[in-house]
Amino acid sequence: MAGALATFSPVVKTETLGVRVREQLRHAIMAGLFKPGEKLTLRAVAASLGVSLTPAREALFNLVAEGILELGGNGSIYIPKLDGEAITELTKIRMSLESLAAREALPNLTGKDVAEIRSLNERLVKADRDSNFKLLIEMNWAFHFKIYHASGMPFLVKTIESCWLRTGSYLNIIYPKFAETDRGIMNHAAIIQSIEKGDADALAQAISRDIEFASQAFHAAVAQEPA
């Protein structure tokens, strides 16, 4: 094996513009900035991100290859739609993985981290009161992944991201109805309280409740979609 590897040329690590565009698109999808079934065009992506068509094409087709975006029969690229079974499966996966990430993160969270988590949630609550749902969704993503990144388990976080990439577009359509109750806000308050107490079991349960609450709204949204 060593002899075979010796024949390879050294790999120079570079980040192409296409990779940076792909990461920005991944973030936007996870943060719910697109709707299920929404069409993404090369020109619109390139114009929005201030790049040429080449990196936009590279980014979009990489996301298609990952299964994050869907390629239509006419070559168009779409945000995929989900059915009830897919949402149920993703909910079970998320509850397991995100509870694990929160448990692993808890011992690593510093006082500064907790203050930032509180600040993110305060911005989320204000966005909710102002009916600024775009900002609310963005703050929700930042709130959760501030916790998960503290797990020190990058592969786990990437796997969680892949689930959010598949459900993120549904965040876009569950508002404003999803904001009619304070359950989401209460779930976040329970998450913060559990972190401050250092209670891993309570934290895992609060994370799971938050995911389950969102899942109910996703199911309702799918049920209302035209066949």
Secondary structure as GFF3:
##gff-version 3
##sequence-region A 1 227
A	DSSP	alpha_helix	2	5	.	.	.	ID=ss1
A	DSSP	alpha_helix	17	30	.	.	.	ID=ss2
A	DSSP	beta_strand	39	40	.	.	.	ID=ss3
A	DSSP	alpha_helix	42	49	.	.	.	ID=ss4
A	DSSP	alpha_helix	53	65	.	.	.	ID=ss5
A	DSSP	beta_strand	70	71	.	.	.	ID=ss6
A	DSSP	beta_strand	77	78	.	.	.	ID=ss7
A	DSSP	alpha_helix	84	105	.	.	.	ID=ss8
A	DSSP	three_ten_helix	106	108	.	.	.	ID=ss9
A	DSSP	alpha_helix	111	129	.	.	.	ID=ss10
A	DSSP	alpha_helix	133	149	.	.	.	ID=ss11
A	DSSP	alpha_helix	154	174	.	.	.	ID=ss12
A	DSSP	three_ten_helix	177	180	.	.	.	ID=ss13
A	DSSP	alpha_helix	183	197	.	.	.	ID=ss14
A	DSSP	alpha_helix	200	224	.	.	.	ID=ss15
###
